[in-house]
Amino acid sequence: MRFEHKKLNLTLLLTDGDELTQRDVERYITEYRRMPEADNAGKVLRAAILAGWVQDPAMSVDMVEGMKPAAVRWYAAKIDALYAEATTIPPE
C-alpha cells in the first residue's frame, strides 16, 4: 500500500493488509507495548518500523524523534488504518 502526502512531501509504502499474518500483528503489538510512555503516534510508527511493516522510506526508530510531529501523526494514521484492515472481520 503506497500513500503520498504532497503538502508534507511524504511517501509511505506499507505491507499490504491481506499479506499480514497473526504473527505480524502480534509482533507489532509486542513492539508497541515495549515502547516507553510517549506520544501514541510515535509509538505506533516506531512499532511498525520494528515489526517490518514500513517498507519505504527506509527509517529507523531513532529517526522518529527528529521528525515533524505532523509527519509522525500522518504515518501513524496510515499504520492504524492498516492494523484495522488486517484485524477487522469482514461481513458474512
Backbone as CSV, one residue per row, in Angstrom:
resi,resn,N_x,N_y,N_z,CA_x,CA_y,CA_z,C_x,C_y,C_z
1,MET,0.839,-1.164,0.000,0.000,0.000,0.000,0.894,1.240,0.000
2,ARG,0.743,2.054,-1.027,1.554,3.270,-1.138,0.665,4.481,-0.878
3,PHE,1.207,5.397,-0.076,0.498,6.620,0.277,1.408,7.810,-0.002
4,GLU,0.776,8.948,-0.259,1.532,10.152,-0.533,0.807,11.349,0.079
5,HIS,1.566,12.222,0.702,1.027,13.486,1.205,1.859,14.583,0.560
6,LYS,1.256,15.264,-0.412,2.009,16.241,-1.195,2.463,17.449,-0.380
7,LYS,1.585,17.993,0.447,1.945,19.204,1.192,3.075,18.936,2.185
8,LEU,3.045,17.782,2.853,4.118,17.420,3.780,5.317,16.787,3.075
9,ASN,5.157,16.523,1.771,6.207,15.888,0.968,6.620,14.537,1.562
10,LEU,5.598,13.712,1.851,5.834,12.401,2.446,5.311,11.304,1.538
11,THR,6.004,10.197,1.551,5.506,8.977,0.919,5.657,7.860,1.939
12,LEU,4.856,6.835,1.754,4.914,5.699,2.669,4.474,4.455,1.917
13,LEU,5.265,3.426,2.015,4.912,2.126,1.467,4.836,1.153,2.629
14,LEU,3.641,0.616,2.843,3.416,-0.352,3.912,3.127,-1.717,3.322
15,THR,3.336,-2.743,4.120,2.928,-4.092,3.759,1.433,-4.082,3.497
16,ASP,0.968,-4.822,2.502,-0.466,-4.918,2.232,-1.158,-5.648,3.375
17,GLY,-2.338,-5.162,3.735,-3.087,-5.744,4.841,-3.417,-7.205,4.643
18,ASP,-3.699,-7.609,3.403,-4.044,-9.007,3.163,-2.826,-9.929,3.237
19,GLU,-1.637,-9.348,3.313,-0.416,-10.145,3.455,-0.023,-10.358,4.915
20,LEU,-0.598,-9.565,5.815,-0.240,-9.692,7.223,-0.825,-10.964,7.826
21,THR,-0.044,-11.593,8.664,-0.496,-12.780,9.385,-0.649,-12.429,10.864
22,GLN,-1.180,-13.342,11.613,-1.309,-13.131,13.053,0.060,-12.892,13.668
23,ARG,1.085,-13.562,13.182,2.455,-13.365,13.666,2.875,-11.913,13.481
24,ASP,2.550,-11.329,12.326,2.906,-9.939,12.052,2.191,-8.979,13.007
25,VAL,0.917,-9.237,13.240,0.137,-8.394,14.145,0.672,-8.515,15.572
26,GLU,0.980,-9.724,15.996,1.500,-9.927,17.352,2.862,-9.269,17.530
27,ARG,3.683,-9.307,16.514,4.995,-8.648,16.615,4.811,-7.138,16.753
28,TYR,3.901,-6.579,15.965,3.618,-5.145,16.056,3.131,-4.785,17.453
29,ILE,2.183,-5.537,17.970,1.631,-5.263,19.308,2.720,-5.392,20.375
30,THR,3.562,-6.406,20.257,4.655,-6.594,21.213,5.596,-5.395,21.194
31,GLU,5.955,-4.944,20.003,6.855,-3.791,19.888,6.184,-2.531,20.439
32,TYR,4.897,-2.371,20.163,4.160,-1.207,20.666,4.173,-1.186,22.195
33,ARG,3.936,-2.321,22.798,3.873,-2.395,24.264,5.232,-2.187,24.917
34,ARG,6.305,-2.460,24.197,7.655,-2.252,24.727,8.051,-0.786,24.761
35,MET,7.369,0.037,23.991,7.724,1.450,23.906,7.438,2.133,25.232
36,PRO,8.345,3.013,25.652,8.067,3.771,26.870,6.868,4.688,26.650
37,GLU,6.285,5.110,27.746,5.143,6.026,27.636,5.582,7.267,26.864
38,ALA,4.876,7.526,25.814,5.192,8.663,24.952,3.969,8.960,24.102
39,ASP,4.130,9.874,23.197,3.076,10.195,22.249,2.659,8.938,21.502
40,ASN,1.356,8.690,21.408,0.859,7.474,20.769,1.313,7.355,19.317
41,ALA,1.292,8.448,18.572,1.686,8.384,17.165,3.139,7.934,17.027
42,GLY,3.992,8.416,17.898,5.387,7.997,17.872,5.545,6.518,18.179
43,LYS,4.768,6.039,19.138,4.810,4.613,19.479,4.336,3.764,18.306
44,VAL,3.267,4.189,17.654,2.725,3.450,16.508,3.767,3.357,15.400
45,LEU,4.377,4.487,15.053,5.367,4.489,13.982,6.582,3.646,14.345
46,ARG,7.096,3.802,15.547,8.260,3.008,15.960,7.958,1.510,15.953
47,ALA,6.798,1.128,16.463,6.424,-0.291,16.483,6.305,-0.846,15.076
48,ALA,5.739,-0.075,14.168,5.602,-0.531,12.782,6.958,-0.681,12.105
49,ILE,7.874,0.227,12.413,9.231,0.109,11.865,9.870,-1.181,12.358
50,LEU,9.810,-1.416,13.670,10.435,-2.612,14.251,9.757,-3.901,13.792
51,ALA,8.462,-3.844,13.534,7.723,-5.033,13.085,7.912,-5.294,11.590
52,GLY,8.549,-4.374,10.894,8.807,-4.567,9.473,7.652,-4.181,8.565
53,TRP,6.707,-3.421,9.070,5.564,-3.007,8.244,5.915,-1.864,7.304
54,VAL,6.876,-1.018,7.683,7.266,0.128,6.865,8.315,-0.352,5.864
55,GLN,7.950,-0.340,4.587,8.866,-0.811,3.553,9.657,0.327,2.916
56,ASP,9.047,1.499,2.827,9.699,2.655,2.224,8.996,3.906,2.717
57,PRO,9.688,4.928,3.137,11.122,5.120,3.084,11.829,4.341,4.187
58,ALA,13.099,4.080,3.950,13.890,3.403,4.973,14.023,4.340,6.164
59,MET,13.625,3.856,7.326,13.760,4.673,8.534,14.020,3.785,9.726
60,SER,14.618,4.391,10.741,14.882,3.672,11.987,14.080,4.345,13.096
61,VAL,13.932,3.646,14.201,13.196,4.219,15.321,13.902,5.469,15.852
62,ASP,15.209,5.537,15.715,15.962,6.701,16.180,15.634,7.961,15.371
63,MET,15.178,7.788,14.152,14.853,8.925,13.293,13.542,9.593,13.690
64,VAL,12.667,8.862,14.365,11.321,9.361,14.654,11.358,10.635,15.494
65,GLU,12.213,10.685,16.493,12.237,11.853,17.379,12.629,13.136,16.661
66,GLY,13.305,13.049,15.539,13.702,14.233,14.778,12.714,14.637,13.702
67,MET,11.625,13.882,13.559,10.621,14.185,12.533,9.652,15.257,13.012
68,LYS,9.022,15.917,12.060,7.967,16.872,12.375,6.783,16.099,12.962
69,PRO,6.136,16.627,14.002,5.001,15.927,14.615,3.875,15.615,13.623
70,ALA,3.623,16.516,12.684,2.566,16.264,11.698,2.913,15.052,10.832
71,ALA,4.178,14.891,10.508,4.604,13.735,9.711,4.414,12.446,10.497
72,VAL,4.796,12.460,11.758,4.637,11.266,12.595,3.162,10.896,12.709
73,ARG,2.310,11.885,12.913,0.872,11.616,13.009,0.315,11.074,11.705
74,TRP,0.792,11.588,10.564,0.317,11.101,9.271,0.734,9.646,9.078
75,TYR,2.013,9.347,9.339,2.471,7.962,9.238,1.648,7.051,10.153
76,ALA,1.452,7.477,11.387,0.724,6.663,12.364,-0.717,6.418,11.923
77,ALA,-1.356,7.414,11.328,-2.733,7.238,10.850,-2.808,6.164,9.780
78,LYS,-1.844,6.140,8.896,-1.824,5.109,7.840,-1.565,3.727,8.442
79,ILE,-0.694,3.668,9.428,-0.401,2.399,10.098,-1.619,1.912,10.877
80,ASP,-2.297,2.819,11.577,-3.526,2.451,12.291,-4.573,1.888,11.330
81,ALA,-4.686,2.497,10.149,-5.647,2.011,9.152,-5.271,0.609,8.665
82,LEU,-3.978,0.356,8.506,-3.521,-0.978,8.105,-3.851,-2.006,9.179
83,TYR,-3.608,-1.650,10.432,-3.930,-2.549,11.541,-5.427,-2.855,11.549
84,ALA,-6.241,-1.826,11.398,-7.698,-2.017,11.378,-8.120,-2.916,10.220
85,GLU,-7.521,-2.701,9.063,-7.849,-3.531,7.893,-7.511,-4.991,8.148
86,ALA,-6.357,-5.220,8.738,-5.889,-6.589,8.956,-6.709,-7.318,10.025
87,THR,-7.255,-6.584,10.979,-7.925,-7.234,12.118,-9.448,-7.142,12.094
88,THR,-10.012,-6.446,11.123,-11.470,-6.336,11.045,-12.060,-7.571,10.392
89,ILE,-13.081,-8.106,11.027,-13.777,-9.275,10.492,-14.721,-8.794,9.390
90,PRO,-14.585,-9.337,8.186,-15.477,-8.895,7.099,-16.887,-9.439,7.323
91,PRO,-17.885,-8.766,6.742,-19.256,-9.281,6.868,-19.387,-10.628,6.179
92,GLU,-20.303,-11.422,6.677,-20.500,-12.757,6.093,-21.334,-12.685,4.841
